[in-house]
Amino acid sequence: TFQYSIYVGLWSISFLETWHRRENELHFLWSTSNLSSIEEPRPMFVGELKTQAETGKQVLDHVSGLRYALKRGVGMAASSMFIILTIASALAAQVVRYLPPDCYTDPESSGFSEDCTVFQAKKFQLLSSVLNLLIIGIYGQLFEHFAMSCTNWENHRTQSEFDNALVAKNFLFQFVNNYFVLFYIAFLREIKDPISGAAHPCEGGNCLPDLQQQLLVVFTGKT
């Protein structure tokens, strides 16, 4: 894995630098080095006509730059609150994983009764994984609608500004929504969770089986 990581790093750098050189060649050959594009306002953009000091032309622009900046700040703050809600829900689903099964007995012995099946011993772990799958699916759909409405409300002037704002919201949320639990199981189990106030170390100090189970349930369910 270490050698492969070095190979991928060198390959990606080489690929990008080679592409930059080719891109510059095409700029020169096609005489597009100084080409610039002027975007027209989006059809849904709400603004007022203003006269440009440089050209004297009237263009549709924001009524107030401060108001536009405040709207963008409010939009990102609302997205952050949604992310915090997602993290709290994911942690709550993880607490279910640590509930003792019905066939759990004395922890000083084997921990489980002799008639305890594998499903009975791991049912709360599976339930936790399924709950996390539901959180990923439901919250993901809700946030997509929220992000679209919020970005429209922010009133971006051009399509590229709108796309950049929408991608920024979705990328950050989807990263947390899809991968927070995996990072939690792999690295944060030793930290006391804020709900139960207890740490939950992996059995035998190995979190890989729990991580595999989580990946299996989530990827199979999403497929």
Secondary structure, 3 states (H helix, E strand, C coil): CHHHHHHHHHHHHHHHHHHHHHHHHHHHHHCCCCCCCCCCCCCCCCCEEEECCCCCCEEEECCCHHHHHHHHHHHHHHHHHHHHHHHHHHHHHHHHHCCCCCCECCCCCCCECCCCCHHHHHHHHHHHHHHHHHHHHHHHHHHHHHHHHHHHHHCCCCHHHHHHHHHHHHHHHHHHHHHHHHHHHHHHCCCCCCCCCCCCCCHHHCCHHHHHHHHHHHHHHHC
